[in-house]
Amino acid sequence: MKMTTEEAFVKTLQMHGIDNAFGIIGSAMMPISDIFPDAGITFWDCAHETSGGMMADGYTRATGKMSMMIAQNGPGITNFVTAVKTAYWNHTPVLLVTPQAANKTIGQGGFQEMEQMNLFADCVAYQEEVRDPSRIAETLNRVIMQAKRASAPAQINVPRDFWTQVIDIELPTIVDFELPQGGADAVQSAADLLSNAKFPVILNGAGAILSKGGIEASRVLAETLDAPVCVGYQHNDAFPGNHPLFAGPLGYNGSKAGMQLIKQADVVLCLGTRLNPFSTLPGYGMEYWPTEAKIIQVDINPDRIGLTKKVTVGIVGDAAKVAEGITAKLSDGAGDADRDARKAKIADTKSKWAQELTSMNEEQDDPGTTWNQRARADKPDWMSPRMAWRAIQAALPVEAIISSDIGNNCAIGNAYPSFNDSRKYLAPGLFGPCGYGLPSIVGAKIGQRDTPVVGFAGDGAFGISVNELTAIGRGEWPAITQIVFRNYQWGAEKRNSTLWFDDNFVGTELDEDVSYAGIAQACGLKGVVARTQEELTAALDQAIKDQMENGVTTLIEAMINQELGEPFRRDAMKKPVEVAGISKDDMRQQVV
């Protein structure tokens, strides 16, 4: 069959149902972007490629459908690096298309030339460069399939002089594999351990979300055993929040109830999780990981099993299929040991934590530091971060999709949101990029038009993606709601400065004359300032109505005091010591 290379490329995208692309237009991609409209592919032209990549991440995470990142070769493509690495650690199967400088000029230092394969080698699960125009569809099909199989980004690199070539090819076929259900012996061993457990606990990770039926399979298993279910860091939507066995997220600023319950476990089933360190670090001063418990780890990637924790049984397989297999092999009396006492313990622990969380208004100072005490005294009438989160919870619809940026005030909120359905909680993940909250929620809304969405960001992180306000107000872009916690500081780094650097605040202060609500208004959007809990709840309630009923995007500046939450990494920091000493007198003048 004769066709052009760009026709073959787009027809392959259509075979896989990839109908949304994110980036900035460029001449190197115009041969395919020119036929996007005829193909039913929407190109979302953002303000910056990094944000465009995070929009793609948000779209795919919210919908389960692959999307595409594409931009001009060289500087346009280099701007995708942060977003692609973020998607990698978020297990997001997105397609990265990197048009390349022309073959006939590569190596001559030509215009917008960059070695794009090495650039992304550590950011994608698979990458391939098109070697000949006639292989463009074959290569693209393979790259897309590898992204789906690895649930991660994959890259196709296309020299720009390969476009507009007439080729004679047959379109490739799509070959899907049945996902592994785990080795029979390993599944039986896991079932035996859980059958004999007195206090079994299930820990769901992203794999439970990504696996078709994974959460439902874990629910059936949990109910059979009456085992509490915790979820990993930033995976609050990996189990129904309204279920009596849900114990909440582990890790940084997570659920104290979940931590207290898993600490008592004699067997832990880690379902679809690589057990990343942030999901097991001490919280609230508590070492909760059950070092004496039998650990069953289930992951589709064998390289992740046993990587961070000692494992009793490792199972390579799909979360849903393994959970179903374990349930089928449980003994008749599985879960009966101390069942009533365990159920009572779960309910009591959850109730006490809910009451404690409701009563928490202030962030605590470490011994020897007084910043939070001073922050409250400096602005006694301003909301604390936790007051703001309670005000948000009062208006946040139960069906909403939310995104959270990296940063102190978003992190304080880790324990608050729970969800009855999956694919509702978008967070930047372990790569931890600032600027994720706004673009990811825009991508989610593009994919889920009938669902209310709310993005969250601290004012430092929001400044990195604030330029997207200039893009998302155009008529074809759906309305969203964004909340910015406004305290005029880089809070996470400021907390580090109070603990380890004697309040030496270098680079932590933001411009108090900047109004994000004002910028939103200048971009033709609605900007609102909320100074009290009542104002914040009312503003969010109205913003959701405006989003869903009137097509209006609202940015809410939530004015909060400068209290600082728990530091991200106590394990990675220590007090510096002075040995040689540093003096301004040692500075030399440069000679030019």
LINWOZI-V538343 format. One record per pair of residues at least 4 apart in sequence whose C-alpha atoms are under 8 Angstrom apart, sorted by the first residue. I is the first residue (numbers start at 1). J is the second residue. D is the distance in whole Angstrom. If there is no record, write none. Layout:
BEGIN
I|J|D  I|J|D
END
This chain:
BEGIN
1|168|5  1|169|5  1|170|6  2|166|7  2|167|6  2|168|4  2|169|6  3|7|6  3|8|7  3|166|6  3|167|6  3|168|6  3|169|8  4|8|6  4|163|8  4|164|6  4|165|5  4|166|4  4|167|6  5|9|6  5|133|6  5|134|7  5|136|7  5|137|8  5|162|7  5|163|6  5|164|6  5|165|5  5|166|6  5|167|7  6|10|6  6|31|6  6|32|5  6|163|6  6|164|6  6|165|8  7|11|6  7|32|8  8|12|6  8|136|7  8|137|6  8|171|7  9|13|6  9|32|8  9|136|7  9|137|6  9|140|7  10|14|6  10|32|7  10|35|8  10|36|8  10|39|7  11|15|6  11|39|8  12|16|7  12|137|6  12|140|7  12|141|7  12|171|7  12|172|8  13|17|6  13|18|5  13|19|8  14|18|6  14|19|7  14|39|7  16|144|8  17|66|8  18|41|7  18|65|8  18|66|6  18|67|6  18|68|7  19|40|6  19|41|4  19|42|6  19|67|7  20|41|6  20|42|5  20|43|6  20|44|7  20|67|5  20|68|6  21|41|7  21|42|6  21|43|5  21|44|6  21|56|7  21|67|6  21|68|5  21|69|6  21|70|7  22|43|6  22|44|5  22|45|6  22|46|7  22|49|8  22|52|5  22|53|7  22|55|7  22|56|6  22|67|8  22|68|6  22|69|5  22|70|6  23|43|8  23|44|6  23|45|5  23|46|6  23|48|7  23|49|5  23|52|5  23|53|7  23|69|6  23|70|5  23|71|5  24|44|8  24|45|5  24|46|6  24|47|7  24|48|7  24|49|6  24|52|8  24|70|7  24|71|5  24|72|7  24|76|7  25|29|7  25|30|7  25|45|7  25|71|6  25|72|7  26|30|6  26|71|6  26|72|4  26|73|8  27|72|7  28|71|8  28|72|6  28|73|6  28|99|6  28|100|7  28|101|8  28|160|6  29|33|6  29|70|8  29|71|7  29|72|7  29|99|6  29|160|8  30|34|5  31|35|7  31|163|7  31|164|7  32|36|6  33|37|8  33|43|8  35|39|6  36|40|6  36|41|5  36|42|7  36|43|7  37|41|6  37|42|7  44|52|8  45|52|8  45|471|8  46|51|7  46|52|6  46|468|7  46|471|6  46|472|8  47|51|7  47|52|8  47|467|6  47|468|5  47|470|7  47|471|6  48|52|6  48|79|8  48|467|8  48|468|7  49|53|6  49|71|7  49|76|7  49|77|8  49|79|5  49|80|6  50|54|6  50|79|5  50|80|5  50|81|7  50|82|7  50|83|6  51|55|6  51|83|7  51|435|8  51|436|7  51|439|5  51|440|8  51|465|7  51|468|7  52|56|6  52|69|7  52|80|8  52|439|7  53|57|6  53|69|6  53|80|6  53|83|5  53|84|7  54|58|6  54|83|5  54|86|8  54|87|8  54|436|6  54|439|6  54|440|5  54|443|8  55|59|6  55|439|5  55|440|5  55|441|7  55|442|6  55|443|4  55|444|7  56|60|6  56|67|6  56|68|7  56|69|7  56|94|7  56|440|7  56|443|6  57|61|6  57|67|8  57|83|8  57|87|6  57|92|6  57|94|7  57|440|6  57|443|7  58|62|6  58|426|7  58|439|8  58|440|4  58|441|6  58|442|7  58|443|5  58|444|5  59|63|6  59|64|8  59|65|8  59|67|7  59|440|7  59|441|8  59|442|8  59|443|4  59|444|4  59|445|7  59|446|7  59|447|5  60|64|5  60|65|5  60|66|5  60|67|6  60|92|7  60|93|7  60|94|7  60|443|8  60|444|8  60|447|8  61|65|8  61|92|6  61|423|6  61|426|7  61|444|7  62|401|8  62|423|5  62|424|7  62|426|8  62|444|5  62|447|7  62|448|7  63|423|7  63|444|7  63|447|6  63|448|7  64|210|8  66|93|6  66|94|5  66|95|7  67|94|5  67|95|6  68|94|6  68|95|5  68|96|6  68|97|7  69|94|8  69|95|6  69|96|5  69|97|6  70|77|7  70|96|6  70|97|5  70|98|6  70|99|8  71|76|5  71|77|6  71|97|8  71|98|7  71|99|7  72|76|5  72|77|6  72|98|8  72|99|7  73|77|5  73|98|6  73|99|5  73|100|5  73|101|6  73|112|6  73|113|7  73|114|8  74|78|6  74|100|7  74|101|8  74|112|5  74|113|5  74|114|5  74|116|8  75|79|6  75|112|7  76|80|7  77|81|8  77|98|6  77|116|8  78|116|8  78|119|8  80|84|6  81|85|6  81|119|8  81|120|7  81|123|7  82|86|6  82|433|7  83|87|6  84|88|6  84|96|8  84|123|6  84|124|7  84|153|7  85|89|7  85|122|8  85|123|5  85|124|7  85|431|7  86|90|6  86|428|7  86|429|7  86|430|8  86|431|5  86|432|7  86|433|7  87|91|6  87|92|5  87|93|8  87|94|8  87|152|7  87|153|7  88|92|6  88|123|6  88|124|6  88|125|7  88|152|5  88|153|6  89|152|8  89|429|6  89|430|6  89|431|7  90|152|8  90|428|7  90|429|6  90|430|8  91|150|8  91|151|5  91|152|5  91|153|8  91|206|8  92|151|6  92|152|5  92|153|6  93|147|5  93|148|6  93|150|7  93|151|5  93|152|4  93|153|5  93|154|7  94|147|7  94|152|7  94|153|5  94|154|7  95|143|8  95|144|6  95|147|7  95|153|6  95|154|5  95|155|6  95|156|8  96|153|7  96|154|6  96|155|5  96|156|6  97|155|6  97|156|5  97|157|6  97|158|8  98|116|7  98|155|7  98|156|6  98|157|5  98|158|6  99|157|6  99|158|5  99|159|6  99|160|6  100|113|7  100|114|8  100|116|7  100|157|6  100|158|5  100|159|4  100|160|5  101|105|7  101|106|6  101|110|8  101|111|8  101|112|7  101|113|6  101|114|8  101|159|6  101|160|6  101|161|8  102|106|6  102|159|5  102|160|5  102|161|5  102|162|8  103|159|6  103|160|8  103|161|7  105|109|8  105|110|6  106|110|7  106|113|7  109|113|6  115|119|7  116|120|7  116|157|8  117|121|6  117|127|7  117|128|8  117|129|8  117|157|7  120|124|6  120|155|8  121|127|7  123|153|8  124|152|7  124|153|5  124|154|5  124|155|7  125|146|8  125|147|7  125|150|7  125|152|6  125|153|6  125|154|6  126|143|7  126|146|6  126|147|7  126|153|7  126|154|5  126|155|6  127|143|7  127|154|6  127|155|4  127|156|6  127|157|8  128|139|7  128|143|7  128|155|6  128|156|5  128|157|6  129|139|8  129|156|6  129|157|4  129|158|6  130|135|7  130|136|6  130|139|6  130|156|7  130|157|6  130|158|6  130|159|7  131|135|7  132|136|7  132|162|8  133|162|5  133|163|8  133|165|7  133|167|7  134|167|6  134|168|7  134|169|7  135|139|6  136|140|6  137|141|6  137|171|6  137|172|7  138|142|6  138|171|7  138|172|6  139|143|6  139|156|8  140|144|6  140|156|7  141|145|6  141|172|7  141|174|7  142|146|6  143|147|6  143|154|6  143|155|7  143|156|7  144|148|6  144|154|7  145|149|6  145|174|8  145|175|8  145|176|8  146|150|6  146|154|7  147|151|6  147|152|5  147|153|5  147|154|5  148|152|7  158|162|7  159|163|8  179|317|7  179|318|6  180|300|8  180|316|7  180|317|5  180|318|6  180|321|8  181|316|8  181|317|5  181|318|6  181|321|5  181|322|5  181|325|7  182|186|7  182|187|6  182|315|6  182|316|5  182|317|5  182|318|7  182|321|8  182|322|6  183|187|6  183|315|7  183|316|7  184|188|6  185|189|6  186|190|6  186|313|7  186|314|7  186|315|6  187|191|6  187|315|7  187|322|7  187|325|7  187|326|6  187|329|8  188|192|6  188|326|7  188|329|6  189|193|6  189|313|7  190|194|6  190|296|7  190|313|7  190|326|7  191|195|6  191|326|5  191|327|7  191|329|6  191|330|5  191|331|8  192|196|6  192|329|8  192|330|7  192|331|7  193|197|6  193|267|7  193|294|8  194|200|6  194|267|7  194|330|7  194|334|7  194|335|8  195|330|6  195|331|6  195|333|7  195|334|4  195|335|6  196|334|7  196|335|8  196|337|8  197|266|6  197|267|6  197|334|8  197|335|7  197|337|7  198|265|8  198|266|7  198|335|7  198|337|5  198|338|6  198|339|8  199|227|7  199|264|7  199|265|5  199|266|6  199|267|7  199|338|8  199|342|7  200|225|7  200|227|5  200|228|8  200|265|6  200|266|6  200|267|5  200|268|6  200|269|8  200|335|8  201|227|5  201|228|5  201|229|6  201|230|8  201|261|8  201|262|6  201|265|6  201|267|6  201|268|5  201|269|6  202|222|7  202|227|7  202|228|6  202|229|5  202|230|6  202|268|6  202|269|5  202|270|6  202|271|7  203|229|6  203|230|5  203|231|5  203|232|7  203|268|7  203|269|6  203|270|5  203|271|6  203|273|8  204|208|6  204|218|8  204|229|7  204|230|6  204|231|5  204|232|6  204|238|6  204|239|7  204|270|6  204|271|5  204|272|6  204|273|7  205|209|7  205|231|6  205|232|5  205|235|6  205|238|6  205|270|7  205|271|6  205|272|5  205|273|4  205|274|8  206|210|6  206|232|8  206|235|6  206|238|7  206|272|6  206|273|6  207|211|6  207|214|8  207|271|7  207|272|4  207|273|6  207|299|7  207|300|8  207|318|8  207|319|6  208|213|8  208|214|4  208|215|5  208|218|8  208|238|6  208|271|7  208|272|5  208|319|6  208|320|7  209|214|6  209|215|6  209|237|8  209|238|6  209|422|6  209|423|7  210|214|7  211|215|8  211|318|6  211|319|6  211|320|6  212|320|7  213|217|6  213|320|6  214|218|6  214|319|5  214|320|4  214|321|8  214|323|8  215|219|6  215|238|7  215|239|6  215|320|7  216|220|6  216|320|8  217|221|6  217|320|5  217|321|8  217|323|6  217|324|6  218|222|6  218|320|7  218|323|6  218|324|8  219|223|6  219|239|8  220|224|6  220|327|8  221|225|6  221|323|7  221|324|8  221|326|8  221|327|6  222|226|5  222|227|5  222|228|7  222|229|7  222|245|8  223|227|7  223|245|8  224|327|8  224|334|7  224|335|7  225|334|6  225|335|4  225|336|7  225|339|8  226|245|7  226|335|6  226|339|7  226|342|8  226|343|7  227|245|7  227|335|8  227|342|8  228|245|5  228|246|6  228|247|6  228|261|7  228|346|7  229|239|8  229|245|6  229|246|5  229|247|6  229|248|7  229|258|8  230|246|6  230|247|5  230|248|5  230|249|6  230|250|7  230|258|6  230|262|8  231|235|6  231|236|6  231|238|6  231|239|7  231|247|8  231|248|6  231|249|5  231|250|6  232|236|7  232|249|6  232|250|6  232|251|7  232|273|8  232|275|8  232|279|5  233|249|6  233|250|6  233|251|5  233|252|7  233|254|7  233|278|6  233|279|5  234|249|7  234|414|7  234|425|8  234|426|8  234|427|6  234|429|7  235|249|7  235|425|7  236|241|8  236|248|7  236|249|6  236|417|7  236|418|6  236|419|7  236|425|7  237|241|7  237|418|6  237|419|5  237|420|7  237|421|6  237|422|5  237|423|7  237|424|6  237|425|6  238|422|6  239|246|7  239|419|8  239|420|7  239|421|8  239|422|7  240|246|7  240|418|8  240|419|6  240|420|4  240|421|6  240|422|8  241|246|6  241|248|8  241|418|5  241|419|5  241|420|5  242|246|7  242|418|8  242|419|7  242|420|6  244|347|7  245|346|7  247|255|7  247|257|6  247|258|5  247|261|8  247|346|8  247|350|7  248|254|7  248|255|5  248|257|7  248|258|5  248|415|7  248|418|8  249|254|5  249|255|5  249|258|7  249|414|8  249|415|7  250|254|5  250|255|6  250|256|8  250|258|6  250|259|6  250|279|5  250|280|7  251|255|8  251|278|5  251|279|4  251|280|5  251|281|6  251|282|7  251|283|6  252|278|6  252|279|7  252|281|7  252|282|8  252|283|6  252|411|8  252|414|8  252|568|7  253|283|7  253|284|8  253|411|7  253|412|6  253|413|8  253|414|6  253|415|6  253|566|7  254|283|7  254|414|6  254|415|5  255|259|6  255|353|8  255|415|5  256|260|6  256|283|8  256|284|7  256|353|6  257|261|6  257|349|6  257|350|5  257|352|8  257|353|6  258|262|6  259|263|6  259|283|8  259|288|6  259|289|8  260|264|7  260|288|7  260|349|8  261|265|7  261|346|7  261|349|8  262|268|8  262|288|7  262|289|7  262|290|7  263|288|5  263|289|6  263|290|5  264|290|7  265|290|6  265|293|6  266|290|8  266|292|7  266|293|4  266|294|6  267|293|5  267|294|5  267|295|6  267|296|8  268|293|7  268|294|6  268|295|5  268|296|6  269|295|6  269|296|5  269|297|6  269|298|8  270|275|8  270|295|7  270|296|6  270|297|5  270|298|6  271|297|6  271|298|5  271|299|7  271|319|6  271|323|8  272|297|8  272|298|5  272|299|5  272|300|7  272|318|7  272|319|5  273|297|7  273|298|7  273|299|6  274|297|8  274|299|7  274|304|5  274|305|7  274|307|8  274|308|8  275|279|7  275|280|7  275|308|6  275|309|7  276|280|7  276|308|7  277|281|6  277|308|7  278|430|8  280|288|8  280|289|6  281|287|8  282|286|5  282|287|5  282|288|6  282|289|8  283|287|7  283|288|8  294|311|7  294|312|6  295|310|7  295|311|5  295|312|5  295|313|7  296|311|6  296|312|6  296|313|5  296|314|6  296|315|8  297|305|6  297|306|8  297|311|7  297|313|6  297|314|5  297|315|6  298|305|7  298|314|6  298|315|5  298|316|6  298|317|7  298|318|8  298|319|7  298|322|8  299|304|7  299|305|7  299|315|7  299|316|5  299|317|6  299|318|7  299|319|7  300|316|5  300|317|5  300|318|6  300|319|8  301|305|7  301|316|7  301|317|8  302|316|6  303|307|7  305|311|8  305|314|6  305|315|8  306|310|6  306|311|5  306|314|7  315|322|8  317|321|7  317|322|6  318|322|6  319|323|6  320|324|6  321|325|6  322|326|6  323|327|6  324|328|6  325|329|6  326|330|6  330|334|6  335|339|6  338|342|6  339|343|6  340|344|6  341|345|6  342|346|6  343|347|6  344|348|6  345|349|6  346|350|6  347|351|6  348|352|6  349|353|6  350|354|6  351|355|6  352|356|6  353|357|6  354|358|6  355|359|6  356|360|6  358|390|8  360|386|7  361|384|7  361|385|8  361|386|6  361|387|6  362|384|7  362|386|7  362|563|8  363|372|7  363|563|6  363|564|6  363|565|6  363|566|8  364|372|7  364|565|7  365|369|6  365|370|6  365|371|7  365|372|6  365|373|7  366|370|8  366|499|7  369|498|7  369|499|7  370|374|6  371|375|6  371|498|7  371|563|7  371|564|8  372|376|6  372|562|7  372|563|5  372|564|6  373|377|6  373|563|8  374|378|6  375|379|6  375|561|6  375|562|5  375|563|6  376|380|5  376|561|7  376|562|8  376|563|7  379|561|6  382|531|7  382|532|7  382|559|7  382|560|6  382|561|6  383|387|6  383|388|6  383|531|7  383|532|6  383|533|7  383|559|7  383|560|5  383|561|6  384|388|6  384|560|6  384|561|5  384|562|8  384|563|7  385|389|6  385|409|6  385|412|7  385|560|6  385|561|7  385|563|7  386|390|6  386|412|7  386|413|7  387|391|6  387|533|7  388|392|6  388|533|6  388|536|7  388|558|7  388|560|7  389|393|6  389|413|6  389|416|7  390|394|6  390|533|8  391|395|7  391|533|5  391|534|7  391|536|6  391|537|5  392|396|6  392|536|7  392|537|6  392|540|7  393|416|8  393|417|8  394|537|6  395|537|6  395|538|8  395|540|6  395|541|5  396|400|7  396|540|7  396|541|7  397|452|7  398|419|7  398|420|8  399|419|7  399|420|8  399|421|8  399|451|7  399|452|7  400|424|7  400|451|6  400|452|5  400|453|5  400|454|7  401|423|8  401|424|4  401|425|6  401|426|8  401|441|8  401|444|8  401|451|7  401|452|6  401|453|5  401|454|6  402|424|6  402|425|5  402|426|6  402|441|7  402|453|6  402|454|5  402|455|6  402|456|7  403|425|6  403|426|4  403|427|6  403|436|8  403|437|5  403|438|8  403|440|7  403|441|6  403|454|7  403|455|5  403|456|6  404|410|6  404|425|8  404|426|6  404|427|5  404|428|7  404|436|7  404|437|5  404|455|6  404|456|5  404|457|6  405|410|6  405|427|6  405|428|6  405|433|8  405|434|6  405|435|6  405|436|5  405|437|4  405|438|8  405|456|6  405|457|5  405|458|7  405|461|7  406|410|6  406|411|7  406|427|8  406|428|6  406|432|6  406|433|6  406|434|5  406|435|8  406|436|7  406|437|8  406|457|7  406|458|8  406|461|7  407|411|6  407|434|8  407|457|8  407|458|6  407|461|7  407|490|8  407|491|7  407|492|6  408|412|6  408|458|7  408|490|8  408|491|5  408|492|5  408|564|7  408|565|6  408|566|8  408|567|8  409|413|7  409|457|8  409|458|6  409|485|7  409|491|8  409|564|8  409|565|7  410|414|7  410|456|7  410|457|6  410|458|7  412|565|6  412|566|8  413|417|7  419|424|7  426|440|7  426|441|8  427|436|8  427|437|7  428|432|5  428|433|6  428|434|8  428|436|6  428|437|8  434|461|5  434|462|7  434|464|7  435|439|8  435|457|8  435|461|5  435|462|5  435|463|7  435|464|5  435|465|5  436|440|6  436|461|8  436|465|8  437|441|6  437|455|5  437|456|6  437|457|6  437|462|8  438|442|6  438|455|6  438|456|7  438|457|7  438|462|7  438|465|7  438|468|8  438|482|7  439|443|6  439|465|7  439|468|7  440|444|6  440|455|8  441|445|6  441|453|7  441|454|7  441|455|6  441|480|8  442|446|6  442|478|8  442|480|7  443|447|6  444|448|6  444|453|8  445|449|5  445|451|7  445|452|8  445|453|6  445|478|7  445|479|8  445|480|7  446|477|8  446|478|6  449|478|7  450|548|8  451|548|8  452|480|8  452|544|7  452|547|7  452|548|7  453|480|6  453|481|6  453|544|8  454|480|7  454|481|5  454|482|6  454|483|7  455|480|8  455|481|6  455|482|5  455|483|6  456|482|6  456|483|5  456|484|6  456|485|8  457|461|6  457|462|6  457|482|8  457|483|7  457|484|5  457|485|6  458|462|6  458|484|5  458|485|5  458|486|7  459|463|6  459|484|6  459|485|6  459|486|5  459|487|7  459|488|7  459|489|7  459|490|8  460|464|7  460|488|8  460|489|7  460|490|6  460|510|7  461|465|7  462|466|6  462|484|7  463|467|8  467|471|8  468|472|6  469|473|7  469|520|6  469|523|6  469|525|8  470|523|6  472|477|6  472|478|8  473|477|6  473|479|8  473|523|7  473|524|7  473|525|6  473|553|7  478|551|7  479|547|5  479|548|8  479|551|5  479|552|5  479|553|5  479|554|8  480|547|6  480|552|7  480|553|5  480|554|7  481|543|6  481|544|7  481|547|7  481|553|6  481|554|5  481|555|6  481|556|8  482|554|6  482|555|5  482|556|6  483|555|6  483|556|5  483|557|6  483|558|7  484|555|7  484|556|6  484|557|5  484|558|6  485|557|6  485|558|5  485|559|6  485|560|7  486|557|6  486|558|6  486|559|5  486|560|6  487|559|6  487|560|6  487|561|6  487|562|6  488|509|6  488|510|5  488|511|7  488|512|6  488|562|8  489|494|8  489|508|5  489|509|5  489|510|5  489|562|8  490|494|6  490|508|5  490|509|7  490|510|7  491|495|6  491|508|7  491|562|8  491|564|6  492|496|7  492|564|7  492|565|8  492|567|6  492|568|7  493|497|6  493|508|7  494|498|6  494|503|8  494|505|6  494|508|6  494|564|8  495|499|6  495|564|6  495|565|7  495|566|8  495|567|6  496|500|6  496|501|7  496|567|6  497|501|5  497|502|6  497|503|5  497|504|6  497|505|6  498|502|5  498|503|4  498|504|7  499|503|8  499|575|8  500|573|8  500|574|6  500|575|5  500|576|7  501|575|7  501|576|8  505|509|8  515|519|6  516|520|6  516|527|8  516|555|8  516|557|7  517|521|6  517|526|8  517|527|4  517|528|6  517|529|7  517|555|6  517|556|7  517|557|6  518|522|6  518|527|6  519|523|6  519|527|8  520|524|7  520|525|5  520|526|6  520|527|5  520|554|8  520|555|7  521|525|5  521|526|5  521|527|5  525|552|7  525|553|6  525|554|6  525|555|8  526|552|7  526|553|6  526|554|5  526|555|6  527|554|6  527|555|5  527|556|6  527|557|8  528|539|7  528|554|7  528|555|6  528|556|5  528|557|6  529|556|6  529|557|5  529|558|6  529|559|7  530|535|5  530|536|5  530|539|7  530|556|7  530|557|6  530|558|5  530|559|6  531|535|6  531|536|7  531|558|6  531|559|5  531|560|7  532|536|6  532|559|8  533|537|6  534|538|6  535|539|6  536|540|6  536|558|7  537|541|6  538|542|6  539|543|6  539|556|7  540|544|6  540|556|8  541|545|7  542|546|6  543|547|6  543|552|8  543|553|8  543|554|6  544|548|6  545|549|6  545|550|7  546|550|5  546|551|6  546|552|5  546|553|7  546|554|8  547|551|5  547|552|5  547|553|6  547|554|8  548|552|8  569|573|7  570|574|8  582|586|8  583|587|8
END
